[in-house]
Amino acid sequence: MPRLLADVTPLREVPAYRRLWAAISISNVGQQLTSVAVGLQVWNQTHSSFAVGLVGAAQLVPLLLLGLYGGALSDAHDRRSIGLAAAIGMMTCSALLTVQAHLDVRSVAVIYVLVAMQSAVYAIGNPARQAIIPRIVPVHMRTAANALSMLSWNVGFSLGPLIAGGLIAVTGGVTAAYLTDTLLFTAMVYAMLRLPSLPAAEGAPRAGLASIREGLAFLRGKRNVQMTFYIDIVAMVFGMPRALFPAIAATWFGSGAATATVLGILVAAPTLGAAVSSAVSGPLHQVRRQGLAIVVSVMAWGLAIAAFGAMRSLPLAFGCLAIAGAADNVSAIFRSTILQDAVPDEYRGRLQGVFTTVVAGGPRLGDVEAGAVAAIAGERVSAVSGGLACVVLATVLVLAVPRFLRYDAKHPEP
């Protein structure tokens, strides 16, 4: 009988991974404090879902410009050093957000610039951090490690918004949320300092345009890896309702001080569902048809988001978002595993750069799409239409690349 609960073998047997896992969990709480605080601060200054959506645009541009270069850097240099520098850079950006909130600058332009800076640092550092995992975790533990990593992300992304909502409601402002994020980043700095040196492979290319082109050339004809990117873009660009949450919290379910609390609940709901699906991820390591699992998960995500848009009950809306988050988490576990198993180590950094651009950039573009549709037709139409579009476009992708449904984890082919 397959085990139900998550396999914790990587935490028990790989100390470096255990420290990294704990640091990611802690720093993700802080990142979500900042995410909620930024969205609420922009909403309070503009009362515009489109303006909140533009936060995603500010984050997207650095991701597109630097994500691929960050991946090239991680193949050409010591991944530990890059991860450490990025952790310090992220902490510095959070400190600057704290200062602007404390000084009550009241300029959305300043907020956009600061989140763009933080996104740029993330784009450079995240490919290295993700490419570290297959270097320190044996191949037979990687699906379990990816499930644990997603649990780490989702616990942080669940607790962070709830803590942010309460903290902002109690203090009456966002400064404390930004300051807490700054302090929590020390965990990531410590974890990176404790990692062993992870130098580039012998004969690795220098980071630059030629290296990036070589990484992209590797993708040519690699339909399975390509599909992990395409289907996530569809899910996040058309099915991501995050930019709608401040308006929904203020106009559907709350008002006044309650808005921050409801906003925290809405932001936390998908990641709470994802955390539960990670906690009971034991059977996932036995799934061989991982492409099929991804497709089913993405369609479930889209349908749950569409259902969320039709709800006016907070508990039912929470439930829909939790189901969506659980489905998206399963997709993320298998997409990460395919990328790690089917791609040679000398290309992993650059492909993780593409992965970072897609996974982090897709939701930002989704923020813009959701905010723009909401500005034209309202938040309800934006959520429902986005979820349904996700299902339709995922179906189109599968019809175009049916071999993805036959991907076999026992015989990984890119």
C-alpha positions as CSV (number, residue, x, y, z in Angstrom):
1,M,0.0,0.0,0.0
2,P,1.6,3.4,-1.0
3,R,2.4,5.7,1.8
4,L,0.1,8.7,2.0
5,L,2.2,11.3,3.9
6,A,5.1,13.1,2.2
7,D,8.4,11.2,2.1
8,V,10.8,13.0,4.4
9,T,13.9,10.9,3.5
10,P,15.7,13.9,1.8
11,L,15.3,15.9,5.0
12,R,16.5,13.1,7.1
13,E,19.5,12.0,5.0
14,V,20.7,15.2,3.3
15,P,21.6,17.9,5.8
16,A,22.4,20.6,3.2
17,Y,18.9,20.1,1.7
18,R,17.4,20.2,5.2
19,R,18.9,23.6,5.9
20,L,17.9,24.9,2.5
21,W,14.4,23.6,2.9
22,A,14.0,25.3,6.3
23,A,15.4,28.6,5.0
24,I,13.0,28.6,2.0
25,S,10.1,28.0,4.3
26,I,11.0,30.9,6.5
27,S,11.9,33.3,3.8
28,N,8.7,32.5,1.9
29,V,6.7,33.6,4.9
30,G,8.4,37.0,4.6
31,Q,8.0,37.2,0.9
32,Q,4.3,36.8,1.2
33,L,4.1,39.4,4.0
34,T,5.6,41.8,1.4
35,S,3.3,40.6,-1.4
36,V,0.2,41.2,0.6
37,A,1.5,44.6,1.9
38,V,2.4,45.8,-1.7
39,G,-1.0,44.9,-3.1
40,L,-2.8,46.5,-0.2
41,Q,-0.6,49.6,-0.3
42,V,-1.2,50.1,-4.0
43,W,-4.9,49.5,-3.6
44,N,-5.2,52.0,-0.8
45,Q,-3.5,54.6,-2.8
46,T,-5.3,54.1,-6.1
47,H,-8.5,51.9,-5.5
48,S,-7.7,50.3,-8.9
49,S,-7.3,46.6,-9.7
50,F,-5.4,47.7,-12.8
51,A,-2.9,49.6,-10.7
52,V,-2.5,46.5,-8.5
53,G,-2.0,44.4,-11.7
54,L,0.7,46.8,-12.8
55,V,2.8,45.5,-9.8
56,G,3.0,42.3,-11.8
57,A,4.1,44.2,-14.9
58,A,6.9,45.9,-12.8
59,Q,8.1,42.5,-11.7
60,L,7.7,40.9,-15.1
61,V,10.1,43.1,-17.0
62,P,13.2,42.2,-14.9
63,L,12.2,38.5,-15.0
64,L,12.1,38.5,-18.8
65,L,15.3,40.5,-19.1
66,L,17.4,38.7,-16.5
67,G,15.8,35.2,-15.9
68,L,17.7,33.6,-18.7
69,Y,21.0,35.3,-17.8
70,G,20.6,34.2,-14.2
71,G,20.4,30.6,-15.5
72,A,23.5,31.1,-17.6
73,L,25.3,32.5,-14.5
74,S,24.4,29.4,-12.4
75,D,25.9,27.1,-15.1
76,A,29.1,29.2,-15.3
77,H,29.8,30.1,-11.6
78,D,29.5,28.7,-8.1
79,R,25.8,28.3,-7.5
80,R,26.2,28.8,-3.7
81,S,27.9,32.2,-4.3
82,I,25.1,33.3,-6.6
83,G,22.4,32.2,-4.2
84,L,24.1,34.0,-1.3
85,A,24.4,37.3,-3.2
86,A,20.7,37.0,-4.3
87,A,19.6,36.4,-0.7
88,I,21.4,39.5,0.5
89,G,20.0,41.5,-2.4
90,M,16.4,40.4,-1.7
91,M,16.8,41.4,1.9
92,T,18.1,44.8,0.9
93,C,15.0,45.4,-1.3
94,S,12.7,44.5,1.6
95,A,14.6,46.9,3.8
96,L,14.0,49.7,1.2
97,L,10.3,48.9,1.1
98,T,10.2,49.2,4.9
99,V,11.8,52.7,4.7
100,Q,9.4,54.0,2.1
101,A,6.4,52.7,4.1
102,H,7.8,54.2,7.3
103,L,8.3,57.6,5.6
104,D,4.8,57.4,4.1
105,V,6.1,58.3,0.6
106,R,2.7,57.6,-0.9
107,S,4.0,57.0,-4.5
108,V,3.1,53.9,-6.4
109,A,6.0,54.7,-8.8
110,V,8.4,54.2,-5.9
111,I,6.7,50.9,-5.1
112,Y,6.9,49.7,-8.7
113,V,10.6,50.5,-8.8
114,L,11.4,48.7,-5.6
115,V,9.4,45.5,-6.5
116,A,11.1,45.6,-9.9
117,M,14.5,45.7,-8.2
118,Q,13.5,42.8,-6.0
119,S,12.3,40.9,-9.0
120,A,15.6,41.5,-10.8
121,V,17.5,40.0,-7.9
122,Y,15.2,37.0,-7.7
123,A,15.6,36.4,-11.5
124,I,19.3,36.2,-11.1
125,G,19.4,34.1,-7.9
126,N,16.5,31.6,-8.2
127,P,17.9,29.5,-11.1
128,A,21.0,28.9,-9.1
129,R,18.9,28.0,-6.0
130,Q,16.8,25.5,-7.9
131,A,19.8,24.0,-9.7
132,I,21.4,23.4,-6.4
133,I,18.8,20.7,-5.5
134,P,19.8,18.1,-8.1
135,R,23.4,18.6,-7.1
136,I,22.8,17.8,-3.4
137,V,19.9,15.4,-3.6
138,P,20.4,11.9,-5.1
139,V,18.2,11.1,-8.2
140,H,16.0,8.5,-6.4
141,M,15.0,11.2,-3.9
142,R,14.2,14.0,-6.3
143,T,10.4,13.6,-6.6
144,A,10.2,13.4,-2.8
145,A,12.5,16.5,-2.5
146,N,10.4,18.4,-5.0
147,A,7.2,17.6,-3.1
148,L,8.9,18.7,0.1
149,S,10.1,21.9,-1.6
150,M,6.6,22.6,-2.7
151,L,5.4,22.0,0.8
152,S,8.0,24.5,2.0
153,W,6.8,27.1,-0.5
154,N,3.2,26.5,0.3
155,V,3.5,26.6,4.0
156,G,5.3,29.9,3.7
157,F,2.8,31.2,1.2
158,S,-0.1,30.1,3.4
159,L,1.2,31.5,6.7
160,G,2.6,34.7,5.2
161,P,-0.7,36.2,4.0
162,L,-2.5,35.2,7.2
163,I,0.2,36.8,9.3
164,A,0.3,39.8,7.0
165,G,-3.5,40.3,7.3
166,G,-3.4,40.2,11.0
167,L,-0.2,42.2,11.4
168,I,-1.5,45.0,9.1
169,A,-4.9,45.0,10.8
170,V,-3.3,45.3,14.3
171,T,-0.6,47.9,13.4
172,G,-2.8,49.9,11.0
173,G,-0.1,50.0,8.3
174,V,2.2,47.9,6.2
175,T,5.6,48.9,7.7
176,A,5.7,46.0,10.1
177,A,5.0,43.5,7.4
178,Y,8.0,44.8,5.3
179,L,10.3,44.9,8.3
180,T,9.4,41.3,9.3
181,D,10.2,40.2,5.7
182,T,13.6,41.9,6.0
183,L,14.5,40.1,9.2
184,L,13.3,36.7,8.0
185,F,15.7,36.8,5.0
186,T,18.6,36.2,7.4
187,A,17.5,32.5,7.4
188,M,18.3,32.2,3.7
189,V,21.6,34.0,4.1
190,Y,22.6,31.5,6.8
191,A,21.5,28.5,4.7
192,M,23.5,29.6,1.7
193,L,26.6,30.2,3.9
194,R,26.4,26.7,5.2
195,L,26.2,25.0,1.8
196,P,29.3,23.4,0.3
197,S,30.9,25.0,-2.7
198,L,29.1,24.1,-5.9
199,P,31.4,25.2,-8.7
200,A,30.5,25.0,-12.4
201,A,31.1,21.8,-14.2
202,E,34.4,21.4,-15.9
203,G,34.4,23.1,-19.3
204,A,31.2,25.1,-18.6
205,P,30.6,28.0,-20.9
206,R,31.0,31.6,-19.8
207,A,27.8,33.4,-18.9
208,G,26.7,35.5,-21.9
209,L,24.5,35.6,-24.9
210,A,26.3,32.6,-26.5
211,S,25.6,30.5,-23.4
212,I,22.0,31.6,-23.3
213,R,21.6,30.8,-27.0
214,E,23.1,27.4,-26.4
215,G,20.6,26.7,-23.6
216,L,17.7,27.8,-25.8
217,A,19.1,25.6,-28.6
218,F,18.9,22.6,-26.3
219,L,15.2,23.2,-26.0
220,R,14.7,22.9,-29.8
221,G,12.7,19.7,-30.4
222,K,12.4,18.9,-26.7
223,R,8.7,18.7,-26.7
224,N,8.2,17.3,-23.2
225,V,10.2,20.0,-21.5
226,Q,8.6,22.7,-23.7
227,M,5.2,21.5,-22.7
228,T,6.0,22.0,-19.0
229,F,6.6,25.6,-19.8
230,Y,3.7,26.2,-22.2
231,I,1.0,24.7,-20.0
232,D,2.2,26.6,-17.0
233,I,2.1,29.9,-19.0
234,V,-1.6,29.1,-19.9
235,A,-2.5,28.4,-16.3
236,M,-0.9,31.4,-14.8
237,V,-1.6,34.1,-17.5
238,F,-5.2,33.3,-17.8
239,G,-6.1,31.6,-14.5
240,M,-4.2,33.7,-11.9
241,P,-6.8,35.9,-10.0
242,R,-4.3,37.4,-7.5
243,A,-4.6,41.0,-8.7
244,L,-8.3,40.8,-8.1
245,F,-8.0,39.9,-4.4
246,P,-7.7,43.5,-2.9
247,A,-10.8,44.7,-4.8
248,I,-12.7,41.4,-4.0
249,A,-11.7,41.7,-0.3
250,A,-12.9,45.3,-0.1
251,T,-16.1,45.0,-2.1
252,W,-17.4,41.5,-1.8
253,F,-16.4,40.2,1.6
254,G,-15.1,43.0,3.8
255,S,-14.7,46.7,4.5
256,G,-12.5,48.9,6.7
257,A,-10.1,47.0,8.9
258,A,-11.7,43.7,7.9
259,T,-10.3,44.2,4.3
260,A,-6.8,43.3,5.3
261,T,-7.9,40.1,7.1
262,V,-10.1,39.0,4.2
263,L,-7.3,39.8,1.8
264,G,-4.9,37.6,3.8
265,I,-7.4,34.7,3.7
266,L,-7.9,35.0,0.0
267,V,-4.2,35.1,-0.8
268,A,-3.5,32.2,1.6
269,A,-6.3,29.9,0.3
270,P,-4.5,28.5,-2.8
271,T,-1.3,27.9,-0.9
272,L,-3.1,26.2,2.0
273,G,-4.6,23.8,-0.5
274,A,-1.2,23.3,-2.1
275,A,0.4,22.7,1.4
276,V,-2.2,20.0,2.1
277,S,-1.5,18.3,-1.3
278,S,2.2,18.4,-0.5
279,A,1.7,16.9,2.9
280,V,-0.2,13.9,1.4
281,S,2.2,13.6,-1.6
282,G,3.5,10.2,-0.7
283,P,1.9,8.4,-3.6
284,L,3.1,10.9,-6.2
285,H,6.6,9.2,-6.5
286,Q,4.8,6.2,-8.0
287,V,3.2,8.2,-10.8
288,R,4.8,7.4,-14.1
289,R,2.5,9.3,-16.5
290,Q,3.7,12.6,-15.2
291,G,2.7,14.6,-18.3
292,L,-0.9,13.3,-18.0
293,A,-0.9,14.2,-14.3
294,I,0.2,17.8,-15.2
295,V,-2.6,18.2,-17.8
296,V,-5.3,17.0,-15.4
297,S,-4.0,19.2,-12.7
298,V,-4.0,22.3,-14.8
299,M,-7.5,21.7,-16.0
300,A,-8.6,21.3,-12.4
301,W,-6.9,24.6,-11.6
302,G,-8.8,26.4,-14.3
303,L,-12.2,25.0,-13.3
304,A,-11.7,25.8,-9.7
305,I,-10.7,29.4,-10.5
306,A,-13.8,29.8,-12.7
307,A,-15.9,28.5,-9.8
308,F,-14.3,30.9,-7.4
309,G,-15.3,33.8,-9.6
310,A,-19.0,32.7,-9.3
311,M,-19.0,32.6,-5.5
312,R,-20.2,35.3,-3.1
313,S,-19.7,33.2,0.0
314,L,-16.3,33.6,1.6
315,P,-16.1,29.9,2.8
316,L,-17.0,28.6,-0.7
317,A,-14.6,31.1,-2.4
318,F,-11.9,29.9,0.0
319,G,-12.7,26.3,-0.8
320,C,-12.5,26.9,-4.6
321,L,-9.1,28.6,-4.2
322,A,-7.8,25.8,-2.0
323,I,-8.7,23.2,-4.5
324,A,-7.1,25.3,-7.3
325,G,-3.9,25.6,-5.2
326,A,-3.8,21.8,-4.6
327,A,-4.1,21.1,-8.3
328,D,-1.5,23.6,-9.2
329,N,0.9,22.2,-6.7
330,V,0.7,18.7,-8.2
331,S,1.4,20.2,-11.6
332,A,4.5,22.1,-10.1
333,I,5.9,19.0,-8.5
334,F,5.9,17.0,-11.7
335,R,7.0,19.9,-13.9
336,S,10.1,20.4,-11.6
337,T,10.8,16.6,-11.6
338,I,10.6,16.4,-15.4
339,L,13.0,19.4,-15.7
340,Q,15.5,17.8,-13.3
341,D,15.4,14.3,-14.7
342,A,15.2,15.0,-18.4
343,V,17.8,17.8,-18.6
344,P,21.6,17.1,-18.3
345,D,23.3,18.9,-15.4
346,E,25.4,21.2,-17.7
347,Y,22.1,22.7,-18.9
348,R,20.1,22.7,-15.7
349,G,21.0,26.2,-14.7
350,R,20.0,27.7,-18.0
351,L,16.8,25.7,-18.2
352,Q,16.1,26.7,-14.6
353,G,16.5,30.3,-15.9
354,V,13.7,29.6,-18.4
355,F,11.7,27.9,-15.7
356,T,12.1,30.9,-13.4
357,T,11.0,33.3,-16.2
358,V,8.0,31.2,-16.9
359,V,7.0,30.3,-13.3
360,A,7.6,33.7,-11.9
361,G,6.8,35.7,-15.0
362,G,3.5,34.0,-15.9
363,P,1.7,35.0,-12.7
364,R,2.9,38.6,-13.1
365,L,1.6,38.7,-16.7
366,G,-1.6,37.1,-15.3
367,D,-1.9,40.0,-12.8
368,V,-1.9,42.4,-15.7
369,E,-4.4,40.3,-17.7
370,A,-6.7,39.9,-14.7
371,G,-6.5,43.6,-13.7
372,A,-7.1,44.7,-17.3
373,V,-10.2,42.5,-17.8
374,A,-11.5,43.6,-14.4
375,A,-11.1,47.2,-15.4
376,I,-13.3,46.6,-18.4
377,A,-15.8,44.0,-17.2
378,G,-15.4,43.6,-13.4
379,E,-13.7,41.2,-11.1
380,R,-16.3,38.4,-11.5
381,V,-16.0,38.3,-15.3
382,S,-12.2,38.4,-15.0
383,A,-12.0,35.4,-12.7
384,V,-14.6,33.2,-14.5
385,S,-13.4,33.9,-18.0
386,G,-9.7,33.4,-17.0
387,G,-10.4,30.0,-15.5
388,L,-12.4,28.8,-18.5
389,A,-9.7,30.1,-20.9
390,C,-7.1,28.1,-19.1
391,V,-9.1,24.9,-19.6
392,V,-9.7,25.6,-23.3
393,L,-6.0,26.5,-24.1
394,A,-4.7,23.5,-22.1
395,T,-6.8,21.3,-24.3
396,V,-5.5,23.0,-27.4
397,L,-1.9,22.3,-26.3
398,V,-2.5,18.7,-25.6
399,L,-4.1,18.2,-29.0
400,A,-1.0,19.8,-30.6
401,V,1.5,17.7,-28.5
402,P,-0.3,14.4,-27.6
403,R,3.1,12.7,-26.8
404,F,3.2,14.7,-23.6
405,L,0.4,12.6,-22.2
406,R,2.7,9.5,-22.7
407,Y,5.7,10.9,-20.8
408,D,7.1,8.1,-18.7
409,A,9.1,8.9,-15.5
410,K,10.9,5.6,-15.7
411,H,12.3,6.6,-19.1
412,P,12.6,10.4,-19.0
413,E,12.9,12.0,-22.4
414,P,13.2,15.8,-22.8
